[in-house]
């Protein structure tokens, strides 16, 4: 494929790389995906791929950011329709938005342990600043939907939700050998459903926040 020179051509090539990354993540997972596979799937030379993304982690961080931005848009739309202080319904809506983006939780689960470890300080700073902007904006909307949230609590709630997503995903999606073990009938109480566990835990978090009178 010839070198992209215009802004539109570069954007299209970047989109093709991220589409290949999405396909690879769904089919192979992060660990089994190589830069060679991504380049071939995106229809670019391996050297060209490195011009756009210096490492595999950088590719998948960009995919995570795209998924995260789309999720924030879903959350913002859901919040517009919610009555004030409907915390149980809010928890359900947040869980539903994640079900609509099944790629986001497993990407979040490797964000801190994998993706942020090989991207460079400048790229990490850019990502963290972008994240701060998104959680601050949506957090402010959350504060209008939940009257017991003080200024800044909306962003803190979203950070805690992110931690819940990571924890619930790891607990609900064990390694294949552990998955086979917990399929034994006597171990049924140890099985977790990601969406159900996330929603129930979020309800408890919100109720605790409500009854704490702030500063929870």
C-alpha positions as a Markdown table, in Angstrom:
| # | Residue | x | y | z |
|---|---|---|---|---|
| 1 | Unk | 0.0 | 0.0 | 0.0 |
| 2 | Unk | 1.4 | 3.4 | -0.9 |
| 3 | Unk | 2.4 | 5.9 | 1.8 |
| 4 | Unk | -0.4 | 8.0 | 3.1 |
| 5 | Unk | 0.3 | 11.7 | 2.8 |
| 6 | Unk | -3.0 | 13.5 | 3.3 |
| 7 | Unk | -4.8 | 13.9 | 6.7 |
| 8 | Unk | -7.7 | 11.8 | 5.5 |
| 9 | Unk | -5.5 | 9.0 | 4.2 |
| 10 | Unk | -3.6 | 8.9 | 7.4 |
| 11 | Unk | -6.8 | 8.8 | 9.4 |
| 12 | Unk | -8.1 | 6.0 | 7.2 |
| 13 | Unk | -4.9 | 4.0 | 7.7 |
| 14 | Unk | -5.0 | 4.5 | 11.4 |
| 15 | Unk | -8.7 | 3.3 | 11.4 |
| 16 | Unk | -7.7 | 0.2 | 9.5 |
| 17 | Unk | -5.0 | -0.6 | 12.0 |
| 18 | Unk | -7.4 | -0.2 | 14.9 |
| 19 | Unk | -10.0 | -2.3 | 13.1 |
| 20 | Unk | -7.4 | -5.0 | 12.8 |
| 21 | Unk | -6.6 | -4.7 | 16.4 |
| 22 | Unk | -10.2 | -5.0 | 17.4 |
| 23 | Unk | -10.5 | -8.2 | 15.3 |
| 24 | Unk | -7.3 | -9.6 | 16.7 |
| 25 | Unk | -8.4 | -8.9 | 20.3 |
| 26 | Unk | -11.8 | -10.6 | 19.8 |
| 27 | Unk | -10.3 | -13.6 | 18.0 |
| 28 | Unk | -6.8 | -14.0 | 19.5 |
| 29 | Unk | -6.5 | -11.9 | 22.6 |
| 30 | Unk | -3.7 | -9.4 | 23.3 |
| 31 | Unk | -0.9 | -11.9 | 24.1 |
| 32 | Unk | -1.3 | -14.0 | 20.9 |
| 33 | Unk | -1.5 | -10.9 | 18.6 |
| 34 | Unk | 1.7 | -9.8 | 16.8 |
| 35 | Unk | 2.6 | -6.6 | 15.1 |
| 36 | Unk | 3.2 | -8.7 | 11.9 |
| 37 | Unk | -0.4 | -10.0 | 12.1 |
| 38 | Unk | -1.8 | -6.5 | 12.6 |
| 39 | Unk | 0.2 | -5.1 | 9.7 |
| 40 | Unk | -0.9 | -7.9 | 7.4 |
| 41 | Unk | -4.6 | -7.6 | 8.5 |
| 42 | Unk | -4.6 | -3.8 | 8.1 |
| 43 | Unk | -2.9 | -4.0 | 4.7 |
| 44 | Unk | 0.2 | -2.1 | 5.6 |
| 45 | Unk | 3.9 | -2.8 | 5.7 |
| 46 | Unk | 5.2 | -3.6 | 9.1 |
| 47 | Unk | 7.5 | -0.5 | 9.0 |
| 48 | Unk | 4.4 | 1.6 | 8.3 |
| 49 | Unk | 2.6 | 0.2 | 11.3 |
| 50 | Unk | 5.5 | 1.3 | 13.5 |
| 51 | Unk | 5.2 | 4.8 | 12.1 |
| 52 | Unk | 1.7 | 5.0 | 13.6 |
| 53 | Unk | 2.2 | 2.9 | 16.7 |
| 54 | Unk | 5.7 | 2.2 | 18.2 |
| 55 | Unk | 4.6 | -0.8 | 20.2 |
| 56 | Unk | 1.8 | -3.4 | 20.3 |
| 57 | Unk | 0.7 | -1.9 | 23.6 |
| 58 | Unk | 0.3 | 1.5 | 21.9 |
| 59 | Unk | -2.0 | 0.0 | 19.3 |
| 60 | Unk | -4.2 | -1.6 | 22.0 |
| 61 | Unk | -4.2 | 1.5 | 24.2 |
| 62 | Unk | -5.5 | 3.5 | 21.2 |
| 63 | Unk | -8.2 | 0.8 | 20.8 |
| 64 | Unk | -9.0 | 1.1 | 24.5 |
| 65 | Unk | -9.3 | 4.9 | 24.2 |
| 66 | Unk | -11.7 | 4.5 | 21.3 |
| 67 | Unk | -13.8 | 2.0 | 23.1 |
| 68 | Unk | -13.7 | 4.2 | 26.3 |
| 69 | Unk | -14.8 | 7.3 | 24.4 |
| 70 | Unk | -17.7 | 5.4 | 22.8 |
| 71 | Unk | -18.7 | 4.1 | 26.3 |
| 72 | Unk | -18.7 | 7.6 | 27.7 |
| 73 | Unk | -21.0 | 8.7 | 25.0 |
| 74 | Unk | -23.4 | 5.9 | 25.8 |
| 75 | Unk | -23.3 | 6.8 | 29.5 |
| 76 | Unk | -23.9 | 10.5 | 28.8 |
| 77 | Unk | -27.0 | 9.5 | 26.7 |
| 78 | Unk | -28.3 | 7.2 | 29.4 |
| 79 | Unk | -27.9 | 9.8 | 32.1 |
| 80 | Unk | -30.0 | 12.3 | 30.2 |
| 81 | Unk | -33.0 | 9.9 | 30.5 |
| 82 | Unk | -32.6 | 9.1 | 34.2 |
| 83 | Unk | -34.7 | 10.7 | 37.0 |
| 84 | Unk | -32.8 | 12.2 | 39.9 |
| 85 | Unk | -31.5 | 9.8 | 42.6 |
| 86 | Unk | -32.6 | 6.7 | 40.8 |
| 87 | Unk | -29.4 | 5.0 | 42.0 |
| 88 | Unk | -30.5 | 1.4 | 41.4 |
| 89 | Unk | -31.7 | 2.2 | 37.9 |
| 90 | Unk | -28.4 | 4.0 | 37.3 |
| 91 | Unk | -26.4 | 0.9 | 38.3 |
| 92 | Unk | -28.5 | -1.1 | 35.8 |
| 93 | Unk | -28.0 | 1.4 | 33.0 |
| 94 | Unk | -24.2 | 1.5 | 33.6 |
| 95 | Unk | -24.0 | -2.3 | 33.5 |
| 96 | Unk | -26.1 | -2.3 | 30.3 |
| 97 | Unk | -23.8 | 0.1 | 28.6 |
| 98 | Unk | -20.9 | -2.2 | 29.2 |
| 99 | Unk | -22.9 | -5.2 | 27.8 |
| 100 | Unk | -23.2 | -3.1 | 24.6 |
| 101 | Unk | -19.4 | -2.8 | 24.4 |
| 102 | Unk | -18.1 | -6.3 | 25.4 |
| 103 | Unk | -14.6 | -5.4 | 24.3 |
| 104 | Unk | -14.2 | -2.7 | 26.9 |
| 105 | Unk | -14.0 | -4.7 | 30.1 |
| 106 | Unk | -11.3 | -7.1 | 29.0 |
| 107 | Unk | -9.3 | -4.2 | 27.7 |
| 108 | Unk | -9.7 | -2.3 | 31.0 |
| 109 | Unk | -8.5 | -5.5 | 32.8 |
| 110 | Unk | -5.1 | -5.3 | 31.1 |
| 111 | Unk | -4.8 | -1.5 | 31.1 |
| 112 | Unk | -2.6 | -1.0 | 34.1 |
| 113 | Unk | -0.8 | -4.3 | 34.1 |
| 114 | Unk | 0.0 | -4.5 | 30.4 |
| 115 | Unk | -0.9 | -1.6 | 28.1 |
| 116 | Unk | 0.5 | 1.3 | 30.2 |
| 117 | Unk | 3.9 | -0.4 | 30.6 |
| 118 | Unk | 5.4 | 0.0 | 27.1 |
| 119 | Unk | 4.0 | 3.1 | 25.6 |
| 120 | Unk | 6.3 | 5.9 | 26.8 |
| 121 | Unk | 5.8 | 8.7 | 29.3 |
| 122 | Unk | 4.5 | 11.2 | 26.8 |
| 123 | Unk | 1.9 | 8.9 | 25.4 |
| 124 | Unk | 0.9 | 7.9 | 28.9 |
| 125 | Unk | 0.6 | 11.5 | 30.0 |
| 126 | Unk | -1.6 | 12.3 | 27.0 |
| 127 | Unk | -3.9 | 9.3 | 27.7 |
| 128 | Unk | -4.2 | 10.2 | 31.4 |
| 129 | Unk | -5.1 | 13.8 | 30.6 |
| 130 | Unk | -7.7 | 12.6 | 28.1 |
| 131 | Unk | -9.1 | 10.3 | 30.7 |
| 132 | Unk | -9.3 | 13.1 | 33.3 |
| 133 | Unk | -11.2 | 15.3 | 30.8 |
| 134 | Unk | -13.7 | 12.5 | 30.1 |
| 135 | Unk | -14.4 | 11.5 | 33.7 |
| 136 | Unk | -14.6 | 15.1 | 34.8 |
| 137 | Unk | -17.2 | 15.9 | 32.1 |
| 138 | Unk | -19.3 | 12.8 | 32.7 |
| 139 | Unk | -18.7 | 13.0 | 36.4 |
| 140 | Unk | -20.3 | 16.5 | 36.5 |
| 141 | Unk | -23.4 | 15.1 | 34.8 |
| 142 | Unk | -23.5 | 12.3 | 37.3 |
| 143 | Unk | -23.6 | 14.9 | 40.1 |
| 144 | Unk | -26.8 | 16.3 | 38.6 |
| 145 | Unk | -28.4 | 12.9 | 38.6 |
| 146 | Unk | -27.4 | 11.9 | 42.1 |
| 147 | Unk | -28.1 | 14.7 | 44.6 |
| 148 | Unk | -25.9 | 13.1 | 47.3 |
| 149 | Unk | -22.8 | 13.5 | 45.3 |
| 150 | Unk | -20.7 | 16.5 | 46.2 |
| 151 | Unk | -18.6 | 18.5 | 43.7 |
| 152 | Unk | -15.9 | 16.2 | 42.3 |
| 153 | Unk | -17.7 | 13.0 | 43.6 |
| 154 | Unk | -18.9 | 12.2 | 40.1 |
| 155 | Unk | -15.3 | 11.7 | 38.8 |
| 156 | Unk | -14.4 | 9.7 | 41.9 |
| 157 | Unk | -17.4 | 7.5 | 41.4 |
| 158 | Unk | -16.3 | 6.8 | 37.8 |
| 159 | Unk | -12.8 | 5.9 | 39.0 |
| 160 | Unk | -14.3 | 3.5 | 41.5 |
| 161 | Unk | -16.5 | 2.1 | 38.8 |
| 162 | Unk | -13.5 | 1.5 | 36.6 |
| 163 | Unk | -11.8 | -0.4 | 39.5 |
| 164 | Unk | -15.0 | -2.5 | 39.9 |
| 165 | Unk | -15.0 | -3.3 | 36.2 |
| 166 | Unk | -11.5 | -4.6 | 36.4 |
| 167 | Unk | -12.1 | -6.6 | 39.6 |
| 168 | Unk | -15.4 | -8.1 | 38.5 |
| 169 | Unk | -14.0 | -9.0 | 35.1 |
| 170 | Unk | -11.0 | -10.9 | 36.5 |
| 171 | Unk | -13.2 | -12.7 | 39.0 |
| 172 | Unk | -15.9 | -13.6 | 36.4 |
| 173 | Unk | -13.5 | -14.7 | 33.7 |
| 174 | Unk | -10.9 | -17.0 | 35.3 |
| 175 | Unk | -8.2 | -18.9 | 33.3 |
| 176 | Unk | -9.5 | -22.0 | 31.4 |
| 177 | Unk | -8.3 | -24.5 | 34.0 |
| 178 | Unk | -10.0 | -22.5 | 36.8 |
| 179 | Unk | -13.2 | -22.2 | 34.7 |
| 180 | Unk | -13.3 | -26.0 | 34.3 |
| 181 | Unk | -12.8 | -26.4 | 38.0 |
| 182 | Unk | -15.6 | -24.1 | 39.1 |
| 183 | Unk | -18.0 | -25.8 | 36.7 |
| 184 | Unk | -18.1 | -28.6 | 39.3 |
| 185 | Unk | -21.6 | -28.6 | 40.9 |
| 186 | Unk | -20.3 | -28.2 | 44.5 |
| 187 | Unk | -18.3 | -25.1 | 43.4 |
| 188 | Unk | -21.4 | -23.3 | 41.9 |
| 189 | Unk | -21.3 | -20.6 | 44.7 |
| 190 | Unk | -17.9 | -19.5 | 43.3 |
| 191 | Unk | -19.2 | -18.7 | 39.8 |
| 192 | Unk | -19.7 | -15.0 | 39.1 |
| 193 | Unk | -21.6 | -13.3 | 36.3 |
| 194 | Unk | -19.8 | -10.2 | 35.3 |
| 195 | Unk | -22.8 | -7.9 | 34.6 |
| 196 | Unk | -24.8 | -9.1 | 37.6 |
| 197 | Unk | -21.9 | -8.8 | 40.0 |
| 198 | Unk | -20.9 | -5.4 | 38.7 |
| 199 | Unk | -24.5 | -4.1 | 38.9 |
| 200 | Unk | -25.1 | -5.4 | 42.5 |
| 201 | Unk | -21.7 | -4.1 | 43.7 |
| 202 | Unk | -22.4 | -0.7 | 42.2 |
| 203 | Unk | -25.8 | -0.5 | 43.9 |
| 204 | Unk | -24.1 | -1.2 | 47.3 |
| 205 | Unk | -21.4 | 1.5 | 46.5 |
| 206 | Unk | -24.1 | 4.0 | 45.6 |
| 207 | Unk | -26.2 | 3.3 | 48.7 |
| 208 | Unk | -23.2 | 3.5 | 50.9 |
| 209 | Unk | -22.3 | 6.8 | 49.4 |
| 210 | Unk | -25.9 | 8.1 | 49.8 |
| 211 | Unk | -26.1 | 7.1 | 53.5 |
| 212 | Unk | -22.6 | 8.4 | 54.3 |
| 213 | Unk | -23.6 | 12.0 | 53.9 |
| 214 | Unk | -20.7 | 12.7 | 51.7 |
| 215 | Unk | -17.0 | 11.9 | 51.7 |
| 216 | Unk | -17.6 | 8.2 | 51.2 |
